[in-house]
Amino acid sequence: MYHPSGNETGAAAGSATALLEPAAGDREALTFQRCTWCGTAMYHRLLCPVCGGSELRTERSAGTGTVRHAAIVHRNTPAARNVSMVEMSEGFVVRGRVMGPLISIHGGDRVRLTTAKDPVRGEPVFQLLDEPYRAWS
């Protein structure tokens, strides 16, 4: 009986198998799923939230997006950290961390994906694209 090793991959990224494994050279890339029936983009789902379809293909994100919500969390960490909901340019929303001063991260800020990973939760890490111009407060 033949047992494949753990190093072999079952299907290539981009197939309709809903696998979230990126290609060998794209370990830093953020992958998402797109429904083949309605075209809805989503992040880590088993079924499409719009039509309920199960035929999802894996795609690679461009890595740019907009912060929709940012919060400062003090729980279960030695220091305060940022937790943000980022709407990617492809249309899906992902939870991650934005690098920078915690006070300067707001909704509407444009961000770009970095190659770093969050040491606490392993979530994607983003950096601000533009220096925020805020009114005097």
C-alpha positions as CSV (number, residue, x, y, z in Angstrom):
1,M,0.0,0.0,0.0
2,Y,1.4,3.4,-1.0
3,H,1.2,6.3,1.4
4,P,2.2,9.7,0.0
5,S,4.7,11.7,2.1
6,G,3.7,14.8,4.0
7,N,5.9,16.9,1.6
8,E,3.7,16.3,-1.4
9,T,0.8,18.5,-2.3
10,G,-2.5,17.1,-3.3
11,A,-3.7,19.8,-5.8
12,A,-2.3,23.0,-7.2
13,A,-3.4,26.3,-5.8
14,G,-6.1,27.9,-7.9
15,S,-8.0,24.7,-8.4
16,A,-11.7,24.2,-7.4
17,T,-10.8,22.1,-4.4
18,A,-11.0,24.9,-1.9
19,L,-7.5,24.2,-0.6
20,L,-5.9,27.2,1.0
21,E,-2.3,26.1,0.5
22,P,-0.4,28.7,-1.6
23,A,2.1,27.6,-4.3
24,A,5.6,26.7,-3.2
25,G,7.1,30.1,-4.0
26,D,4.1,32.1,-2.5
27,R,4.4,31.2,1.2
28,E,4.2,35.0,2.1
29,A,1.2,35.6,-0.2
30,L,-2.3,36.0,1.2
31,T,-4.7,33.6,-0.5
32,F,-8.5,33.9,-0.6
33,Q,-11.3,32.0,-2.2
34,R,-13.7,33.0,-4.9
35,C,-17.0,31.3,-5.6
36,T,-17.2,29.9,-9.1
37,W,-21.0,30.4,-9.2
38,C,-21.5,34.0,-8.1
39,G,-17.9,35.4,-8.0
40,T,-18.0,36.4,-4.3
41,A,-14.5,36.8,-2.7
42,M,-14.1,35.4,0.9
43,Y,-11.4,34.4,3.4
44,H,-11.2,30.9,4.8
45,R,-14.8,29.6,4.2
46,L,-16.2,26.2,3.4
47,L,-19.3,27.6,1.6
48,C,-20.1,30.8,-0.2
49,P,-21.9,33.2,2.2
50,V,-24.0,34.6,-0.7
51,C,-25.2,31.6,-2.7
52,G,-24.1,28.7,-0.5
53,G,-22.0,27.2,-3.3
54,S,-19.2,24.8,-2.4
55,E,-17.1,25.2,-5.6
56,L,-14.5,27.7,-4.4
57,R,-11.2,28.4,-6.2
58,T,-8.2,29.7,-4.4
59,E,-6.6,32.9,-5.7
60,R,-3.7,35.1,-4.6
61,S,-4.4,38.6,-3.2
62,A,-2.6,41.7,-4.5
63,G,-1.9,42.6,-0.9
64,T,-3.4,46.1,-0.7
65,G,-6.5,47.1,1.3
66,T,-8.3,49.6,3.5
67,V,-8.7,49.5,7.3
68,R,-12.4,49.2,8.1
69,H,-12.1,48.9,11.9
70,A,-9.1,49.2,14.3
71,A,-9.0,48.4,18.0
72,I,-6.3,48.2,20.7
73,V,-6.3,45.0,22.6
74,H,-4.6,44.5,26.0
75,R,-5.8,41.0,26.7
76,N,-3.5,37.9,26.7
77,T,-0.4,39.9,25.7
78,P,2.4,41.5,27.6
79,A,1.8,44.8,25.8
80,A,-1.0,46.4,23.9
81,R,-1.5,45.4,20.3
82,N,-3.5,46.5,17.3
83,V,-6.3,44.3,15.9
84,S,-7.8,45.5,12.6
85,M,-10.4,44.4,10.1
86,V,-8.9,45.1,6.6
87,E,-11.0,45.1,3.5
88,M,-8.8,43.9,0.7
89,S,-8.9,45.3,-2.9
90,E,-10.5,42.0,-4.1
91,G,-13.5,42.5,-1.8
92,F,-13.0,40.1,1.1
93,V,-12.3,41.1,4.8
94,V,-9.5,39.7,6.8
95,R,-8.5,40.2,10.5
96,G,-4.9,41.2,11.0
97,R,-2.4,43.7,12.7
98,V,-1.3,47.0,11.3
99,M,2.3,48.1,12.1
100,G,2.8,51.5,13.5
101,P,1.8,53.7,16.5
102,L,-1.4,52.4,17.9
103,I,-2.9,55.8,18.1
104,S,-2.4,56.6,14.4
105,I,-4.3,53.6,12.9
106,H,-7.9,54.6,11.9
107,G,-10.6,53.3,9.6
108,G,-10.0,54.4,6.0
109,D,-6.3,54.1,6.1
110,R,-4.7,52.3,3.2
111,V,-2.5,49.4,4.0
112,R,-0.2,46.8,2.3
113,L,0.5,43.2,3.3
114,T,4.0,42.6,4.7
115,T,6.0,39.3,4.9
116,A,5.9,39.4,8.8
117,K,3.5,37.2,10.8
118,D,1.8,38.2,14.0
119,P,3.7,36.4,16.8
120,V,0.6,36.1,19.0
121,R,-2.0,34.7,16.7
122,G,-0.2,34.1,13.3
123,E,-2.5,36.6,11.5
124,P,-1.4,38.7,8.6
125,V,0.5,41.9,9.3
126,F,0.0,45.1,7.3
127,Q,1.8,48.4,7.1
128,L,0.4,51.9,6.4
129,L,0.8,53.0,2.8
130,D,0.3,56.8,3.4
131,E,1.3,58.8,6.4
132,P,-2.0,59.9,7.9
133,Y,-2.8,63.5,7.8
134,R,-5.0,64.2,10.8
135,A,-6.6,67.5,11.8
136,W,-5.3,69.2,15.0
137,S,-7.0,67.8,18.0
